[in-house]
Amino acid sequence: MGTARIGWLGFEARVAVRFLREGRMQTVLIIVGVAAGVAVVAYISALISGLQRNTLEKTLGAQAHLSVSARDDVVIPAREPLPGTAALMQTQPRVQRPRSIGNWQSLVPVLEATPPVAAVSPMVSGAGLAQRGEATKSIALMGVDLDRYDRIVHLRSKVVQGEARLGPGEGIIGRELADDLGVRVGDRISVVTGSISDSLRVTALVDLGVRELNRRTVIVPLRAAQSLVGLPGGATGIDLALTDVWAAKTLAAELAQRLPYKVESWQEANSQLVSALNAQSVSTALIRSVVMVVVVLGIASVLVVSVVQKQREIGILRAIGATRGQMLRVFLLQGAIVGALGSLLGVLLAAGLIKAFTTFVRGSDGLPLFAISLAPGLALAIAGIATLCGVLAAVAPARRAAALDPAQAIRL
């Protein structure tokens, strides 16, 4: 009885395969059509995903996911004034200087304990001039703790010459700035900020991914920057790296309510980039939807023709005992088989297109423009959706086949 039952359960599959084999040309064409649709969806998805990932890596490779700084309209001293000097400070004009975050040393561990923060790095930033002989260039001075800052932007991985090191009297500069000043690793440059100057030995040249940043950036120890910008013991900002970069905007809003400081996420600092990424995502979703609709219509049209061509066979099967439910399942299985085979072929075709892109499409430096790969999860998801679309496309033809009257179908 068990064997008979298994054979009976396989009835729909055997009939579905036989119908597909009898209309071999139609079957091949629709499988190729499904494969083309799946390949387009998979390739476009992988391409846009790789492009967005590359764009984010370049954008966030030189900046924090979230930054905390003093508000523009609030001056908070880096240290509390000495007793008896408050009145004197009120009568004397303030010296223009960067604003510091008050009690930033106690704020750092609080931020480190806040999920989803992965790294925290205090910094001092300011403007100045870099000089080497007769060459002078305007610079953006950054004072950091190297180990902490490396966890924010992975600075050591961006070194193109020398060794990233920030001891007393040492500095790291962008490679374009080095070219402009005519210096190499081991040479000395003078950094001037206002009336204060210091001599730095260049320990490394870095490529931050943006030419303008490479032309302006000078990175020095935190204490050296505090002295150069006239902010002893202070920090103009605190940079944060997160485990989830897309959580930056939400966390920024939460911290802005809790802290009396300006909190800015990378999304706010790069609003045009975020808009472009969103537009890409919407366009990709639209392309996927249109292609899947075309796949559904293609499968449905072939199966409708198959029902018309197989009316006599369907009538005979009904006459010898096949139920309406079985005929319904026969055509639903045809849709699933076509969708599954087309999906498998389409994923293989997409993998070939991706291989061709990474092999033949190169930038001016001879390297691939950006990394692109078809993740197994994405491939399975697209194949599953295509197979489901095949089943959905077969619903109308299957219902039509199940509704045929056996006597009338045989006479046709």
C-alpha positions as CSV (number, residue, x, y, z in Angstrom):
1,M,0.0,0.0,0.0
2,G,2.9,2.3,0.8
3,T,4.4,1.8,-2.7
4,A,1.1,2.5,-4.4
5,R,0.6,5.6,-2.3
6,I,4.1,6.9,-3.3
7,G,3.4,6.2,-7.0
8,W,0.1,8.0,-6.7
9,L,1.7,11.0,-5.1
10,G,4.2,11.1,-8.0
11,F,1.4,11.1,-10.6
12,E,1.3,14.9,-10.8
13,A,5.1,15.2,-11.2
14,R,5.2,12.6,-14.0
15,V,2.4,14.2,-16.0
16,A,4.0,17.7,-15.5
17,V,7.4,16.5,-16.8
18,R,5.7,14.8,-19.7
19,F,3.8,17.8,-20.7
20,L,6.9,19.9,-20.5
21,R,8.9,17.4,-22.6
22,E,6.2,17.3,-25.3
23,G,6.3,21.0,-25.7
24,R,10.1,21.0,-25.7
25,M,10.7,24.2,-27.7
26,Q,8.2,26.2,-25.6
27,T,9.8,24.8,-22.4
28,V,13.3,25.7,-23.5
29,L,12.3,29.2,-24.5
30,I,10.5,30.0,-21.3
31,I,13.4,28.5,-19.2
32,V,15.8,30.7,-21.1
33,G,13.5,33.7,-20.5
34,V,13.3,33.0,-16.8
35,A,17.1,32.6,-16.7
36,A,17.6,35.9,-18.4
37,G,15.3,37.7,-16.0
38,V,17.0,36.1,-13.0
39,A,20.4,36.9,-14.3
40,V,19.5,40.5,-14.8
41,V,18.0,40.8,-11.3
42,A,21.0,39.0,-9.7
43,Y,23.6,40.9,-11.6
44,I,22.0,44.3,-11.0
45,S,21.5,43.6,-7.3
46,A,25.2,42.5,-6.9
47,L,26.4,45.5,-8.9
48,I,24.4,48.1,-7.0
49,S,25.3,46.4,-3.7
50,G,29.0,46.4,-4.6
51,L,28.9,50.1,-5.7
52,Q,27.1,51.2,-2.6
53,R,29.5,49.2,-0.4
54,N,32.5,50.7,-2.2
55,T,31.0,54.3,-1.9
56,L,30.4,53.9,1.8
57,E,33.9,52.5,2.4
58,K,35.5,55.4,0.7
59,T,33.2,57.9,2.4
60,L,33.5,56.5,5.9
61,G,37.1,55.5,5.5
62,A,38.2,59.0,6.3
63,Q,35.5,60.1,8.8
64,A,33.7,58.9,11.9
65,H,30.3,57.4,11.8
66,L,29.2,59.9,14.5
67,S,30.9,63.0,16.0
68,V,30.3,64.9,19.2
69,S,31.5,68.6,19.4
70,A,30.7,71.7,21.4
71,R,27.8,73.8,20.1
72,D,28.7,76.8,18.0
73,D,26.9,79.2,20.4
74,V,28.3,77.8,23.7
75,V,31.9,78.2,24.9
76,I,32.7,75.5,27.5
77,P,36.2,75.7,28.9
78,A,38.4,72.6,28.8
79,R,39.2,73.1,32.5
80,E,37.3,74.8,35.3
81,P,38.5,78.3,36.0
82,L,40.7,78.8,39.1
83,P,39.0,80.3,42.2
84,G,38.8,84.1,42.1
85,T,39.4,84.3,38.3
86,A,35.8,84.1,37.2
87,A,35.2,87.9,37.5
88,L,38.5,88.7,35.7
89,M,37.5,86.4,32.8
90,Q,34.2,88.3,32.5
91,T,35.9,91.7,32.3
92,Q,38.6,90.6,29.8
93,P,37.8,89.9,26.1
94,R,37.8,86.2,25.2
95,V,40.6,85.0,23.1
96,Q,39.3,83.4,19.9
97,R,40.1,79.7,20.0
98,P,38.4,76.4,19.1
99,R,35.7,75.4,21.5
100,S,36.3,72.4,23.8
101,I,34.0,69.7,25.1
102,G,33.8,70.1,28.8
103,N,34.8,67.2,30.9
104,W,35.4,65.1,27.8
105,Q,37.6,62.6,29.7
106,S,34.6,61.5,31.8
107,L,32.4,61.4,28.7
108,V,34.6,59.0,26.7
109,P,33.9,55.9,28.9
110,V,30.1,56.7,28.9
111,L,30.1,56.8,25.1
112,E,32.2,53.5,25.0
113,A,29.5,51.8,27.1
114,T,26.7,53.0,24.8
115,P,25.5,50.4,22.2
116,P,26.2,50.1,19.3
117,V,29.4,52.1,19.8
118,A,32.5,50.1,18.8
119,A,35.2,52.7,19.3
120,V,35.7,56.2,20.7
121,S,38.5,58.7,19.9
122,P,38.9,62.2,21.3
123,M,40.5,64.7,19.0
124,V,41.7,68.3,18.6
125,S,41.3,69.9,15.2
126,G,42.3,73.3,13.9
127,A,43.7,75.2,10.9
128,G,47.2,76.1,10.2
129,L,50.1,76.2,7.8
130,A,52.7,73.6,6.9
131,Q,56.1,74.9,5.8
132,R,59.2,73.3,4.3
133,G,61.8,75.7,3.0
134,E,60.0,78.2,0.8
135,A,56.9,76.0,0.3
136,T,53.9,76.8,2.4
137,K,50.5,75.0,2.4
138,S,47.3,75.5,4.4
139,I,46.5,72.5,6.4
140,A,43.8,70.9,8.6
141,L,45.5,69.9,11.8
142,M,44.3,66.8,13.7
143,G,45.5,65.8,17.1
144,V,44.6,62.2,18.0
145,D,45.5,59.2,20.1
146,L,46.8,56.9,17.3
147,D,45.5,53.6,18.7
148,R,42.0,55.0,19.3
149,Y,41.9,56.9,16.0
150,D,43.0,53.8,14.1
151,R,39.9,52.0,15.3
152,I,37.8,54.8,13.8
153,V,39.2,55.1,10.3
154,H,41.8,52.2,10.1
155,L,44.6,54.8,9.6
156,R,47.4,52.2,9.6
157,S,45.9,50.4,6.6
158,K,46.0,53.7,4.6
159,V,49.8,54.1,5.0
160,V,51.5,54.2,1.6
161,Q,55.0,55.0,2.9
162,G,56.7,54.8,6.3
163,E,55.2,53.5,9.5
164,A,52.3,55.0,11.3
165,R,53.8,56.4,14.6
166,L,52.9,59.4,16.7
167,G,55.5,60.0,19.3
168,P,56.5,63.5,20.6
169,G,57.6,65.7,17.7
170,E,56.2,63.3,15.1
171,G,53.4,63.6,12.5
172,I,51.6,61.8,9.7
173,I,50.7,63.7,6.5
174,G,48.7,63.1,3.3
175,R,50.7,62.0,0.3
176,E,49.6,64.9,-1.9
177,L,50.7,67.3,0.8
178,A,54.0,65.6,0.9
179,D,54.4,66.1,-2.9
180,D,53.4,69.8,-2.6
181,L,56.0,70.4,0.1
182,G,58.6,68.1,-1.4
183,V,59.1,66.0,1.7
184,R,59.6,62.3,2.3
185,V,59.4,60.1,5.3
186,G,62.0,61.2,7.9
187,D,62.0,64.8,6.7
188,R,60.9,67.6,9.0
189,I,58.2,70.2,8.4
190,S,57.1,73.3,10.4
191,V,53.5,73.6,11.5
192,V,52.3,77.1,12.3
193,T,49.0,78.0,14.0
194,G,48.6,81.6,14.9
195,S,51.7,82.6,16.9
196,I,52.6,79.1,17.8
197,S,54.8,76.9,15.7
198,D,56.3,73.4,16.0
199,S,58.7,71.2,14.1
200,L,57.5,67.7,13.2
201,R,59.3,64.7,11.8
202,V,57.2,62.9,9.1
203,T,56.8,59.2,10.1
204,A,54.3,58.1,7.4
205,L,52.4,59.2,4.3
206,V,48.7,58.2,4.1
207,D,46.1,57.9,1.3
208,L,42.7,58.8,2.8
209,G,40.9,58.1,-0.4
210,V,40.1,61.7,-1.2
211,R,42.6,63.9,-2.9
212,E,41.6,67.1,-1.1
213,L,42.0,65.4,2.3
214,N,45.4,64.1,1.2
215,R,46.5,67.6,0.3
216,R,45.5,69.2,3.7
217,T,45.7,66.6,6.4
218,V,48.4,66.7,9.1
219,I,48.0,64.3,12.0
220,V,49.9,64.9,15.3
221,P,49.7,63.6,18.9
222,L,46.8,64.8,20.9
223,R,49.0,66.8,23.3
224,A,50.9,68.5,20.5
225,A,47.6,69.6,18.9
226,Q,46.3,71.0,22.2
227,S,49.4,73.2,22.5
228,L,49.4,74.3,18.8
229,V,45.7,75.4,18.9
230,G,45.9,76.9,22.4
231,L,43.6,74.4,24.0
232,P,45.6,72.7,26.9
233,G,43.8,69.7,28.2
234,G,40.9,70.1,25.7
235,A,39.2,68.2,22.9
236,T,37.3,69.9,20.1
237,G,35.5,66.7,19.3
238,I,34.9,63.0,20.0
239,D,34.6,60.6,17.1
240,L,32.6,57.4,17.3
241,A,32.6,54.2,15.2
242,L,29.5,52.0,15.3
243,T,29.0,48.3,14.7
244,D,26.1,49.3,12.4
245,V,26.7,52.4,10.3
246,W,23.0,52.8,9.6
247,A,22.3,53.2,13.3
248,A,24.2,56.5,13.4
249,K,21.3,58.8,12.7
250,T,19.1,57.2,15.4
251,L,21.9,57.2,18.0
252,A,22.8,60.8,17.1
253,A,19.2,61.9,17.9
254,E,19.3,60.0,21.2
255,L,22.7,61.5,22.3
256,A,21.6,65.0,21.3
257,Q,18.8,64.8,23.8
258,R,21.1,63.5,26.6
259,L,24.1,65.7,26.0
260,P,24.6,69.5,25.8
261,Y,26.7,69.1,22.7
262,K,26.3,69.0,18.9
263,V,26.0,65.4,17.7
264,E,26.2,64.8,14.0
265,S,25.9,61.4,12.1
266,W,27.6,60.6,8.9
267,Q,24.2,60.6,7.2
268,E,23.7,64.3,8.2
269,A,27.2,65.2,7.1
270,N,26.7,63.4,3.7
271,S,23.0,64.1,3.0
272,Q,23.4,64.2,-0.8
273,L,25.2,60.8,-0.7
274,V,22.4,59.2,1.4
275,S,19.8,60.6,-1.1
276,A,21.8,59.1,-4.0
277,L,22.0,55.7,-2.2
278,N,18.3,55.7,-1.5
279,A,17.6,56.6,-5.2
280,Q,19.8,53.7,-6.3
281,S,17.9,51.3,-4.0
282,V,14.5,52.4,-5.2
283,S,15.7,52.1,-8.8
284,T,17.0,48.6,-8.2
285,A,13.8,47.5,-6.5
286,L,11.8,48.9,-9.5
287,I,14.0,47.0,-12.0
288,R,13.5,43.8,-10.0
289,S,9.8,44.2,-9.9
290,V,9.4,44.9,-13.6
291,V,11.7,41.9,-14.5
292,M,9.7,39.6,-12.2
293,V,6.4,40.7,-13.7
294,V,7.8,40.0,-17.2
295,V,8.9,36.5,-15.9
296,V,5.4,35.8,-14.5
297,L,3.7,36.9,-17.7
298,G,6.1,34.8,-19.8
299,I,5.5,31.6,-17.8
300,A,1.7,32.2,-17.6
301,S,1.4,32.7,-21.4
302,V,3.3,29.5,-22.1
303,L,1.2,27.5,-19.7
304,V,-2.0,29.0,-21.0
305,V,-1.0,27.8,-24.5
306,S,-0.1,24.4,-23.0
307,V,-3.6,24.1,-21.5
308,V,-5.2,24.8,-24.9
309,Q,-2.9,22.3,-26.6
310,K,-3.4,19.6,-24.0
311,Q,-7.2,19.8,-23.6
312,R,-7.7,16.3,-25.1
313,E,-5.0,14.8,-22.8
314,I,-6.5,16.6,-19.8
315,G,-9.9,15.2,-20.7
316,I,-8.6,11.7,-20.9
317,L,-6.8,12.0,-17.6
318,R,-10.0,13.3,-16.0
319,A,-12.0,10.5,-17.5
320,I,-9.7,7.7,-16.1
321,G,-10.0,9.2,-12.5
322,A,-7.7,12.2,-12.2
323,T,-9.3,14.7,-9.9
324,R,-9.5,18.5,-10.3
325,G,-7.0,18.9,-7.5
326,Q,-4.5,16.7,-9.3
327,M,-4.8,18.6,-12.6
328,L,-4.4,21.8,-10.6
329,R,-1.2,20.5,-9.1
330,V,0.1,19.2,-12.4
331,F,0.3,22.8,-13.8
332,L,1.5,24.3,-10.6
333,L,4.3,21.8,-10.7
334,Q,5.1,22.9,-14.3
335,G,5.4,26.5,-13.1
336,A,7.7,25.5,-10.2
337,I,9.9,23.3,-12.5
338,V,10.3,26.1,-15.1
339,G,11.0,28.6,-12.4
340,A,13.5,26.4,-10.6
341,L,15.4,25.4,-13.7
342,G,15.4,29.0,-15.0
343,S,16.6,30.3,-11.6
344,L,19.5,27.9,-11.5
345,L,20.6,28.8,-15.1
346,G,20.1,32.5,-14.3
347,V,22.2,32.4,-11.2
348,L,25.0,30.7,-13.1
349,L,24.7,33.3,-15.9
350,A,24.8,36.1,-13.3
351,A,28.0,34.6,-11.8
352,G,29.5,34.6,-15.3
353,L,28.6,38.3,-15.9
354,I,30.1,39.2,-12.5
355,K,33.3,37.4,-13.4
356,A,33.5,39.2,-16.7
357,F,32.9,42.6,-15.0
358,T,35.7,42.0,-12.5
359,T,38.0,40.7,-15.2
360,F,37.6,43.1,-18.0
361,V,36.3,46.4,-16.5
362,R,39.3,48.2,-15.0
363,G,40.1,51.6,-13.8
364,S,42.9,53.9,-15.0
365,D,45.2,52.2,-12.5
366,G,44.6,48.8,-14.0
367,L,42.7,47.5,-11.0
368,P,39.0,46.5,-10.8
369,L,36.7,49.6,-10.3
370,F,35.3,48.0,-7.1
371,A,34.6,44.6,-5.6
372,I,31.4,42.8,-6.7
373,S,30.2,39.4,-5.7
374,L,27.0,37.5,-5.7
375,A,26.4,36.5,-2.0
376,P,24.9,33.0,-1.6
377,G,22.1,34.4,0.5
378,L,21.1,36.8,-2.3
379,A,21.4,34.1,-5.0
380,L,19.1,31.8,-3.0
381,A,16.6,34.6,-2.3
382,I,16.4,35.6,-6.0
383,A,16.1,31.9,-7.0
384,G,13.4,31.3,-4.4
385,I,11.4,34.4,-5.5
386,A,11.7,33.4,-9.2
387,T,10.5,29.8,-8.4
388,L,7.6,31.3,-6.4
389,C,6.8,33.6,-9.3
390,G,6.7,30.5,-11.5
391,V,4.1,28.9,-9.2
392,L,2.0,32.0,-9.1
393,A,2.1,32.4,-12.9
394,A,0.7,28.8,-13.2
395,V,-2.3,29.5,-10.9
396,A,-4.6,30.8,-13.7
397,P,-3.7,28.1,-16.3
398,A,-4.0,25.5,-13.6
399,R,-7.4,26.6,-12.6
400,R,-8.5,26.6,-16.2
401,A,-7.2,23.1,-16.7
402,A,-8.9,21.8,-13.5
403,A,-12.2,23.4,-14.6
404,L,-12.3,21.6,-18.0
405,D,-15.3,19.2,-18.5
406,P,-13.8,15.7,-19.4
407,A,-16.5,14.9,-22.0
408,Q,-16.1,18.2,-23.8
409,A,-12.3,18.1,-23.6
410,I,-12.2,14.7,-25.2
411,R,-14.4,15.7,-28.1
412,L,-12.2,18.8,-28.9
